[in-house]
Amino acid sequence: MIVDIFIPCYMDQFYPETAANMVKVLEKVGCGINYNPEQTCCGLPAFHEGYRDHCKEVGEKLIHEFQNDRYIVSPGGSCVSMVKNYYPEMFHNSSLHNEYKNVQKYFFEFSDFLVNVMHVTDLGAKLNAKATYLDNCSAMRECGISQSPRLLLSKVRGLKLTEMRDTDTCCGWGGVFATRFEEIAVKLAEKKVDQILKTGAEVVISTDMGCLMHLEGYINQHQIPLKTMHLADVLAEGYDLV
């Protein structure tokens, strides 16, 4: 199976190794990879800031770039939610109606694709650590993605996964929310890190690097002994990526 990949713009700039690990995992389960270097952004930041015309321009570009009737896999739950849940607002009954529906149909978050399309749960990964899982709000609430990453993590050898008591509270990232409402975002990050530490976790794992990037900033500033890892990085542990 040949799949297209969509890499979130912030991940492309700050965490390219995580994107590379997703590619390695997909190759391990038998997928050939197609990457369109012209891809940029899904339009989410502009959409949440109210710049709907700008967002639509970016969305049109994305739609035109992925008209291949192939699965499109992304390591960013927020981007997947944008395409699946907010593109209809911009493109339903438009000149790109059929094209956007095609992209919407094939656009999948990484863990959802592995479990529900490829029917793979055990990647042979190993990670000797105690961890907790951080749900991305968009992935969980808008796409129903909650069990697939946990199922994949349950098969990672040596990993002890402990749930937080409160899994519903946002970490404070929310894309541009974290910059526009910095004080609130920092307080939410503080609360979330406190919840994580109460589990005894050494590592916090998520399917969205945006959430982890936000928490990582707080963790580093306060020199907290806690590591952040994207699911793709966890699943890439334990076998040769060279």
Buried (B, 14 or more C-beta within 10 A) or exposed (E): EEBBBBBBBBBEEBBEEBBBBBBBBBEBBEBEBEEEEEBEBBBBBBBBBEBBEBBBEBBBBBBEBBEBEBBBBBBBBBBBBBBBBBBBEBBEEEEBEEBBBBBBEBBBBBBBBBBBBBEBEEBEBEBEBBBBBBBBBBBBBBBEBBEBBBBBBEBBEEBBBEEBEEEEEBBBBBBBBBEEBEEEBBEBBBBBBEBBBEBEBBBBBBBBBBBBBBBBBBBEEEEBEBBBBBBBBBBBBBEEEE
